[in-house]
Amino acid sequence: MQNMSRFQFALAASVALLTLSPISYGAKKTSEPSSYADMCVESANMPKPFGESDLKGNPKLQAYCSCFGPKFMARAQAAAQNMGKTPPPAAQQEKEELEMRNTCRKQLSLPLAKPI
């Protein structure tokens, strides 16, 4: 897991979460953006440096995740469509994810995420 980028780790976690969601949440179907936003909120409980652990307990966490969730979903869908193709280098993926996170953090006057 140490060689995985934050994006790769989050993507793997999201695939697992979405795969298990029909079992865990019964027949209730949630929209993907809210599922990713919910996953973002839960990621505040992950150990550092993964997830949004630095925002745990912050009253703006839900608003941040409502901003970041759809961006993450769009990126995950693009990655899924490009399966079988050579993915961008991990450093580029990490940079892009950090930019997405910090765009939302700036909008809400939250502390900027730092590269890991």
Protein Blocks (a to p, Z undefined) as FASTA:
>chain_A
ZZpcfklmmmmmmmmmmmmmmmmnojbdcdfklmmmmmmmmmmmpccfehjllmgoiakl
mmmmmmmmmmmmmmmmmmmmmgoiacddfklmmmmmmmmmmmmmmmnopacdddZZ
